[in-house]
Amino acid sequence: MRQMRLFVAVNFPFEIKKGIGSFIQDLRKIKSDLKWVEPENLHLTVQFLGNVSEDQVPAVTEALNRAAAGIASFTLKLSGVGVFPSRERPRVFWAGVAGDTVALLQLNSQMQGELKELGFAPGKNKFSPHLTLARLRTPAGFSDVMGRAEKTAENKVFGSARISTVDLMLSKLGSCGPQYYTLARAPLIGIQ
């Protein structure tokens, strides 16, 4: 049976991705060794599943729908920048997520519970909502990128969106970088 690389994500409207894309474009002008995320690929990962057998996709989709059914739509705001795991050893450069993060954390928790029933292990790290902007190959030039990013992002909101669905995504890795496809979309229909 064919294996598919899957994850569960919150996707943002085109206008927000476009705005963050302009921010990334400005930072790309600084000489650095970062692998930037293309604007169309920007998303907030709720749960990474890894390689999943194609015949498990219907069960995963049902689990996604059950987890989403208990959550009402909510608003998220993207603002600020930071790094994982630390400024001393940066590996991932990200935009911050604010707004109704309690609902987002609840969605992650319900998703993990539903997926555990199917044999998926919870994520290794504590869920920390963020939007990955780039991954560092080496730290070369990153302090300049971070300096400009912090100045530009200070007191700035990249966008705010009402989140009413959560998506099961397929990731296909290729020589030009990953391409993401939506396999299923579950509505957030909990009582407000």
Secondary structure, DSSP 8 states (H G I E B T S, - for coil): --EEEEEEEE---HHHHHHHHHHHHHHHTS---EEE--GGG--EEEEEEEEEEGGGHHHHHHHHHHHHHTSB-EEEEEEEEEEEE-SSSEEEEEEEEEESHHHHHHHHHHHHHHHHTTT----SS----EEEEEEESS-TTHHHHHHHHHHHHTT-EEEEEEE-EEEEEEEE--TT--EEEEEEEEE-B---
